[in-house]
Every structure is written in C-alpha cells, then in structure tokens.
Amino acid sequence: MKAALYVVIGFARGRERRRGGWHRLAERGFAARRPAEEHAARLLARGRADGVVLARQDLAADMDADEPVILARLGELPAELEG
C-alpha cells in the first residue's frame, strides 16, 4: 500500500547585507494536496517566503520512497530551482 505525502518548501531571499542569497525555510508535510496548496499560498501572501515548491512524495509501507514529484513552483525561486 502506498501513501502520498505533500511537502511545502519555502525559500526567502536574504534581506540583510551580511546574509545575502537564498535561505531555505522549514519544510512542512501534509496528508492531502489541498491543505498543502493553501499553506503555500499563505506563505507567499504573508510575505514569509519569496518562493515555494510544492512536491508529492509517494511512500510505501516498507518505507521505500519514490522520487519526489514537483507539483508547483510559485513565486520567485533560486536559479537552480527554476523549471
């Protein structure tokens, strides 16, 4: 049996001169896609993230995991994550 985990990863651009560049925010997992999409939208709307990646990770009962599938890239992201 497989289950899907939806993961939201936020990215924020460094706002201080000393800490320029991109910073990865904490990941958050969801059991369903809709709450994950809503969380991603809130991160952007509240200005907590400049960009967000939404991915699905399929997990098997024996804890084997398939490669994550990128479902959406929203906002501004680091160059290496641009589609």
C-alpha positions in Angstrom: 0.0 0.0 0.0 1.3 3.5 -0.9 0.5 6.8 0.7 1.3 10.3 -0.6 3.0 13.0 1.4 2.7 16.5 0.1 5.6 18.7 1.1 5.8 22.5 1.0 9.3 24.1 1.0 9.6 27.8 1.2 12.5 30.0 0.1 13.3 33.5 1.3 15.8 35.9 -0.2 18.3 37.2 2.3 17.3 40.7 3.3 20.5 41.6 5.3 23.6 42.7 3.6 25.8 40.2 5.5 23.5 37.3 4.8 22.7 37.7 1.1 21.5 34.9 -1.1 18.6 32.5 -0.5 17.6 30.8 2.7 15.6 27.6 2.8 12.7 27.7 5.2 11.5 24.7 7.2 9.6 22.0 5.3 6.1 21.1 6.2 4.3 17.9 5.2 0.6 17.3 4.6 -1.5 14.2 4.1 -3.6 15.9 1.3 -2.9 18.2 -1.5 -5.4 21.0 -0.8 -4.1 21.9 2.6 -0.5 21.9 1.2 -1.6 24.3 -1.6 -3.3 26.6 0.9 -0.2 26.6 3.2 2.0 27.5 0.2 -0.4 30.4 -0.8 -0.3 31.7 2.8 3.5 31.7 3.0 3.6 33.9 -0.2 0.6 36.1 0.8 2.0 36.9 4.2 5.5 37.6 2.9 7.1 34.8 4.8 8.5 33.3 1.6 9.5 34.7 -1.7 9.0 31.4 -3.4 7.6 28.0 -2.7 8.0 24.5 -4.1 5.1 22.0 -3.7 6.1 18.4 -4.1 4.5 14.9 -3.7 6.4 12.0 -2.2 4.9 8.6 -2.6 5.7 6.3 0.3 5.3 2.5 0.6 4.5 0.6 3.7 8.1 -0.8 3.9 9.3 2.9 4.0 10.6 2.9 0.4 10.0 6.2 -1.2 9.7 7.1 -4.9 11.4 10.2 -6.2 9.5 13.3 -5.3 7.3 14.8 -8.0 7.3 18.6 -8.2 3.7 19.8 -8.5 4.2 23.5 -8.5 6.8 26.3 -8.3 5.3 29.5 -7.1 6.8 33.0 -6.7 10.5 33.8 -7.0 12.9 30.9 -6.5 16.7 30.4 -6.6 18.0 29.9 -10.1 18.8 26.2 -9.6 15.1 25.5 -8.8 13.6 27.3 -11.7 11.7 25.0 -14.0 
